[in-house]
Amino acid sequence: MSDRGFTSVAGVNPPLPVRRIEPLSSAAGYATKLFNGFFEWFGSIGIFSWQVLRAAVTPPYEWRELIRQLDEVGSKSLPLVAMAGAAIGVILSLEARYSLSRFGAKSMFPVTLVYSVIQVMGPVITGLVVSGRVGAGMGAELASMKVTEQIDAIEASAINPYRLLAATRILACILMLPLLTIATDAFALLTGWFAQAIVEPLSFHQFIANGFKGATFGAFVPPTFKTAVYGLIIGLIACFQGMRTRGGAAGVGRAATNSVVLASLFLILADVVLVKFILVVFH
Amino acid sequence: MATSYDIATKQAEPEQGSLAHVVAVEKVYKSFAGHNVLNGISLRVNQGETLAVLGRSGTGKSVLLRLIIGLDTPDSGTIRIHGQTIAGLAIDPMGEIRKKMGFLFQQAALYDSLTVQQNVAFPLEHHRRDMPKSERADRVRQLLAEVGMDSDIDKMPSDISGGMQKRVGLARALALEPEILLLDEPTAGLDPISSGEIDELILQLQRERKMASIVVTHDLHSARTIAGRLALLNEGDVVIEGTFEDLQQSDIGFVKEFLKQS
């Protein structure tokens, strides 16, 4: 028998059937590998989440590292989300003025801008910007620590790396995302108003009063605080990808890339569920 | 001279879970991606004793140390530290055992964002939270002085040589006053003078602290200098265990070849 399952006669293998089957079997093998990898990833991140949760709720608590991470995620992301928010504000202002003018609904400008910034663009832009900056940074930092055995050294020093490295980073992301979202919203509204005000006179007070007229808790608070879930996704994926890295510099690069790509993807997918949830529960 | 058969017979004598052995490794198997790295290895180390584990690269010497400190888990077999089996322990209970152990990594594994001083202070900050800052700083200075690094306390790991990094790694491993010291290739990649200095330092620490030590190395000269007992590994198991003289008198082909090439 040949290793491909065909009997060879006088040293001659039947070549054609083998060549026809090979692409199919390799495709099936690839599909199986992909399928297994998919479930293995979810299983591994599930176990990782449990280990982090268990470490996070049991003492000793790593307050100093948490404060360092709050600064790392919060303060250091602030200029970036402020700039992104400012740009989004101008873009939305220009688009809204053009579209509303076409339908003779220019008076709706403040409320359109306020709702589109706070409910949709502010949270998503903040999530994506933080995912890019913090996700890549955390993924690369932890991956680098992993491949240089620094995480093993932490564990060998009888310190729980899930508590020290992962729980603090994830919690910092959860706490900081809503605050950064508020900052993004504020800058977007400010520049959105300014872009409108230089074309047509509109006082900031009037803009805010009209924009928030009839505002409810459900319209503004849940969309801002849903970003805590984005924080969980960004922190969890970045820590998971970083702390399971193998393979030197290439592995570090892969971990950083995967952290950003997967965190951004899951963030947008989660938003679909969160928007539906907010609409059902708060409206 | 002792063969692996003799050793296995000898090691069956002590009672299971006995506190006589500080570290007891019994019939441990470990494989990675279908490749057997350790094939039923058994070793024991007593209080105040230094065991050097020798062997070619890739024979599972470093894996053995990682198993002992619980960074990896064996496929089968038992590892006991002070009579307590470590298999299946969660990370925090394992941490309590690790507080009694110091580990010097092959590449030192210093925290690259911390200074030399902060690296050594790191375990103390986490496990001696009640220790006053000034006392902790004194302790760190004392540890760095012991390894001859007290003049470089504010340098970053990237600014010091490989030998100096190992000294700092050693000071960090000693910070919690361990009862067991695990050293992974302490002299690998160092010039002969630095190797000699590290060997001398380890000997001095052993004299002063009476720790149980396991030193993984492929440097026969270093092993002979610092260890009273040597274990030679091949294909994941102990080929011979004994004094350097036992190894010299061995008729085993691999032992002769190893001694000849070293």
Interface residues (C-beta under 8 A of the other chain):
Chain A: Q51 A55 T58 P60 S144 M145 T148 E149 Q150 D152 A153 E155 A156 S157 A158 I159 N160 Y162 L164
Chain B: R66 I69 G70 L71 I91 D92 G95 E96 R98 K99 M101 F103 F105 Q107 A109 L110 Y111 D112 F122 P123 H126 H127 R129 R172 L176
